[in-house]
Amino acid sequence: QKNILKAINDLDENLNEGLLRANQKISDKLLLGNSYEENLEDGTKKSFSLHYIDYKNPKNNLFHFSDEFVVDRINKQEKVKTRRPDIVLFINGIPFGVIELKKSTVSIDEGISQMLRNQSKDEIPNLFKYIQITLVGNNQSAKYATVGAPKKFYALWREKEIDLSRLIKHRTPSSLDKTIYALFEKNRVLEFLSSFIIFDNKIKKIARHQQYFAMKENIKKIDKLDSTGRRGGGLIWHTQG
């Protein structure tokens, strides 16, 4: 229990740093865990690693979400003291995703502006220091990105085979439904958190759908050996962006 409490404190130690710098340090800890030394009963010491998320075994994790999640603002001088993101998603009690929802009559650009506002230094950056995936949508459309991404980098997710018939019974699944499932289904989201979100020159980036599926197909190919024991090769060609 003492080591678990220390691990929680270790995760929180960067909260006074700039948003992206703190997010990178926390993201590294979520990916790699922390190493600790334990004193055994026989007087010896043993090192071990404590991991916050089990990426290989999704069932070993606890997944929750909260609607209208109340977060205190940094700026205490204004009348509005808190912000309430529409949905915050958690793995093992750690917030990793934020979703902002708008009515079908409201452009999702308004939601993206709200998401970016909430990340600013006077708002609720202490929440976003943990966040890996941000999503904004209405029934007509949904776009996703990650922390620090400008509005122009919020992107659509395109995937042909998303069958939600077993989850949604009495209406036609919307683009928002499909995007939420595509990104946050338990196995998929663990893949994203472990392998498809990076920091590149201090900029946080998340894979687009074509990059995700290209890499999945590439892995299938290199996992196969021909009769001589050699792996296949080739090129992945796609536009930059």
Residue pairs with C-beta under 8 A, 6 or more apart in sequence:
3 36
3 38
3 50
4 50
6 36
7 34
7 36
7 50
7 52
10 29
10 34
11 26
11 29
11 30
11 52
11 94
14 21
14 22
14 25
14 26
14 129
15 22
15 126
15 129
16 22
17 25
19 119
19 121
19 125
19 128
19 129
19 147
19 148
20 147
20 148
20 202
20 203
20 204
21 202
22 129
23 128
23 129
23 130
23 131
23 147
23 148
23 204
24 199
24 202
24 204
26 129
26 130
27 132
27 197
27 199
27 204
29 52
30 52
30 53
30 94
30 96
30 130
30 132
30 193
31 193
31 194
33 49
33 50
33 51
33 52
34 49
34 50
35 47
35 48
35 49
35 50
36 47
36 48
36 49
36 50
37 45
37 46
37 47
38 45
38 46
38 47
38 48
39 45
40 46
52 92
52 94
53 61
53 91
53 92
53 94
53 190
53 193
54 60
54 61
55 190
55 193
55 194
58 186
58 187
58 190
61 91
61 92
61 186
61 190
62 90
62 91
62 92
62 93
63 89
63 90
63 91
63 186
64 89
64 90
64 93
65 87
65 88
65 89
65 90
66 87
66 88
66 90
67 86
67 87
68 84
68 85
68 86
69 84
69 85
69 87
69 88
70 82
70 83
70 84
71 82
71 83
71 84
71 85
71 124
71 126
71 127
72 81
72 82
72 124
73 80
73 81
73 82
73 83
73 122
73 123
73 124
74 121
74 122
74 123
74 124
74 125
74 126
75 122
75 123
83 118
83 123
83 124
85 98
85 99
85 100
85 118
85 124
85 127
86 99
86 100
86 101
87 97
87 98
87 99
87 101
88 95
88 97
88 98
88 99
88 127
89 95
89 96
89 97
89 98
89 99
89 184
90 96
91 189
91 193
94 130
95 127
95 130
95 131
96 130
96 131
96 132
96 133
96 189
96 193
97 131
97 132
97 133
97 134
97 135
97 183
97 184
97 189
98 115
98 118
98 127
98 128
98 131
98 133
98 134
98 135
99 134
99 135
99 136
99 137
99 180
100 111
100 112
100 114
100 115
100 134
100 135
100 136
100 137
101 111
101 136
101 137
101 138
101 176
102 108
102 110
102 111
102 136
102 137
102 138
103 138
104 138
104 139
104 140
106 138
108 136
108 137
108 138
108 141
108 142
108 143
109 151
111 136
111 137
111 138
112 136
112 143
112 151
112 154
113 151
114 136
115 134
115 136
116 150
116 151
117 123
118 124
118 127
118 128
119 125
119 128
119 147
119 148
128 147
131 146
131 147
132 146
132 147
132 192
132 193
132 197
132 206
133 144
133 146
133 183
133 184
133 189
133 192
133 197
133 206
134 144
134 145
134 146
134 147
134 149
135 142
135 143
135 144
135 179
135 180
135 183
136 142
136 143
136 144
136 154
137 143
137 175
137 176
137 179
137 180
138 176
139 174
139 175
139 176
140 174
140 175
141 156
141 175
141 176
142 156
142 157
142 175
142 176
142 179
142 180
143 154
143 155
143 156
144 154
144 155
144 157
144 179
144 183
144 206
145 153
145 154
145 155
145 206
146 197
146 204
146 205
146 206
147 204
148 203
148 204
149 204
149 205
149 206
155 208
155 209
156 179
156 209
157 178
157 179
157 182
157 183
157 209
158 209
159 178
159 182
159 209
159 213
162 173
162 178
162 181
162 182
164 173
164 177
164 178
164 181
167 181
168 177
182 188
182 209
183 189
183 192
192 206
192 207
192 212
196 206
196 207
196 211
196 212
196 215
197 204
197 205
197 206
197 207
198 204
198 205
199 205
207 215
208 241
210 238
211 238
214 236
214 238
215 236
218 236
221 231
221 232
221 234
222 231
222 232
224 231
224 232
225 231
226 232
